[in-house]
Amino acid sequence: MSTDPKTVNLIRYASVCLLALAWGPAMACENLAVRDAWIAQAPPQAMALAGYATLENRGDRALRIDAVSGADFGEAMIHATREENGMMQMRMLDHLDVPAHATVTLAPGGMHLMLMQPSRRLKAGDTTILEFHCGKQTTAATFTVRPAR
């Protein structure tokens, strides 16, 4: 193998390009479908609401949701509820993987969205748009507020 600096740089560049092509589709939200998207209505002064949905990956490669955002919220996070030492605990997840041709359900008592610092009061019947971020790509979904149960 040649140790010529130009050849070495060319091989490095080609390797990076191939890795980007191989991993790029796993980061794309273009195959993400968001169904049954809803937010639980909270008391008027609540500083956090919970969001739920079914996330379907219609693509041939896994995708990774690394953030969620919405104009009506100061911050949105992916959370999971788990039992630890006999107590239910909520933990923030730094990402959510959705396997190829699979669904992940965000539901009460399990994984869900924590929607912090609402900029307006959301009551039953209202809608808001949340964006799911996979790297630099996003998928927007309309969430409808449902009455508290």
Secondary structure, 3 states (H helix, E strand, C coil): CCCCHHHHHHHHHHHHHHHHHHHHHHHCCCCEEEEEEEEECCCCCCCEEEEEEEEEECCCCCEEECEEECCCEEEEEEEEEEEECCEEEEEEECCEEECCCCEEEECCCCCEEEEEEECCCCCCCCEEEEEEEECCEEEEEEEEEECCC
